[in-house]
Amino acid sequence: MITSRRRELSSDESGFTLVEVLVVVVIIGILASIAIAAFLKTRENAYAGQAKSDLRNLASAEEFYLGDHDQYISGGAAELAAEGFRQTVGIKLGVGVVANTGYCAAALAPDGSYYWWDSEAGGLQSVATPSLSPPATAGGACAAAPPTSLG
């Protein structure tokens, strides 16, 4: 009687087959690939937003400097740091000044996009460019004195 009970218990073992385990692994892989793609897109959007934010902050710092010294600072973010401007790590900025009438600032995001701020053309330009040359529609300060380098 005891041996028949042992046979019942041993023949009633349950578990997953190899096919079931592989199906679960494939489903998890598909879900992970979707999540990674969404994460990368979100990260690109965050870089763009941070570059634009840095341009807005740089513009404010330039205007404060103009108010105190009657001229724009042409050295860019490095000189503005002494005035309290804090540049985001990973974002590169450059500034070109037009004889104290305006300035053009560019920001390079880690994803390779450039964003532009033109003080004479209304501020942040809505177009991102793939190189350190102002947008084709640039007027004002960006047409006259685009930044030559980013730092």
N, C-alpha and C positions, 0 to 999 in steps of 0.2 A: 504494500500500500504506500509506503513511504517512497519507494523507487518510482512508482507510477506518478506520484505527485511531483517529484523532481523532474520527471520527463515533461510533464505538463508545463511547469514553470520555465524550463529551458527551451522548449519549443515555442513559447509565447513571447520570446524576446522581440522588442520593437526598436525601430531606429529609422534613420533616413537612408534612402538609397543614394548612390552616387549621382544619378540624374537629378534628383530633387535638390541636392546640395549645389550642383552646377547651375541649375535654374535660378536659385536664390542669389548666387554669386553674380550671374549675368545681370539680374535685375538691379542689384546694388551698384554694379558698375555703370549701368545706364543712368541711374539716379545721380551718381557722383559726377558723371560727365556733364549733366545738365546743371548741377549746382556750381561746378567749377567755371563753366562758361558765364553763368550769371554773376559770379563773384568777379571775374575779370572785367566784365562790362561795368560793374559798379565801381571798381577800382579806377578805371579810365575816367569815368565821370567825376570821381573825387579829385583826381589830378587836375582835370580841367577847372573844376570849381575852385581849387586851391590856387591855381595860377591866376585866375580872375580876381580872387580875393586879394592876393598879393599886389596885383596891379592897382586895385582900389586903395589899398593901404599906402602904397607908394605914392599915389596921386595926392592923398591927404597929407602925407609927409612933405611932399614937394610944395604944396600950397602953404603949409605952416612955415616952411623954410622961407618961402617968398615973403610972407608977412613979416618975418623977423629980420631978414637980410636984404630985402628988395632985389633978390635975384633967385633964379632956380639953381639947384645944385646939379652940376653936370657929371659928377663922379658916380652917380647911381646909388645903388643899394648900400654899398660899402660906406660911403660918406653919410648917407641918411641914417645908418645904424647909430652914428654918434648923436643923432637927433631923436633917437627912440624908436626908429623903424626896425621891425624884426622880420627878417625874410624866412620863409618856410624852407626847411631842409629839403633838398631835391628840386626846388624851383629856382631857375636861373633868371636873373633880371638884368636889363640894360636900359639906359636912358640916353636920349639925345636931346639937347637943349637948343632952342632957336632964340638967340639974343634976348633972353629974358621976356619974350612974349609968349612962349609956350614950350612944351616938351613932348616928346614921344617916348613911351616906355614899351618894352617888349618883355614878355615872360615865356620861358621855355618850360613846358611841363615834362615830367619824366616819360610820358608816352610819345614825345617827339613833336607835339603841337606847339605852335607859337600863338600867343594872344597879344593884342595890341591895345594901348591906351593913348589916345591923341587928345591933348588938352585943348587944341584949337578946333577939333572936329566933333566935340560932344562927348569925349570920354572913351569908354570901352567900346571897341569896335566889335561888331557881332560876328565877324568872320575869323576863323582860325586859319593860319597859313602853315604850309609844310616847311618853310625855310625862313631865315632871318632877313626877309625883305618884306616891307609893308604890304598890306592888301592892295590890290589893283585900284580899289576905290579910295585909297588914302588921300587925304587932302591935309591942309594945315601943317602941323608940326611934323607928322610922319613923312610927308612928302619932302619937307625941307631938311630935316635932320634926323633920319632914322638912327637907332642905336647901331654902333659898329661892332660891339661885342657884348657878350653876356657874362656875368660873373656871379 
